């Protein structure tokens, strides 16, 4: 009986911890030709995704170098992509968030709604 209880509690703990895991918000740097690197940041908003991408670029260059951005691409990947334009999608997402808070459910926005991709080089600090 005790073994069954222990196994059941271990399985439920494992299930609980995997349910609480989240998506990473930034990627490792990918090296491209001409000493260029590429990183991607994800976030609920455009600002958060940019900050996550900048953080990944800073990590890639290290403390002795600074990332110099060559190209930046921001893409909206929200639940309403392709159905409405980005601005209308933001308004619907905000309304769904308010309605969700009233009835006790979450909104439709996710941590991966925006994706910022930076292409950069690392310049040594003087």
Secondary structure as GFF3:
##gff-version 3
##sequence-region A 1 126
A	DSSP	alpha_helix	2	19	.	.	.	ID=ss1
A	DSSP	beta_strand	30	32	.	.	.	ID=ss2
A	DSSP	beta_strand	36	43	.	.	.	ID=ss3
A	DSSP	alpha_helix	46	61	.	.	.	ID=ss4
A	DSSP	beta_strand	65	76	.	.	.	ID=ss5
A	DSSP	alpha_helix	86	103	.	.	.	ID=ss6
A	DSSP	beta_strand	114	124	.	.	.	ID=ss7
###
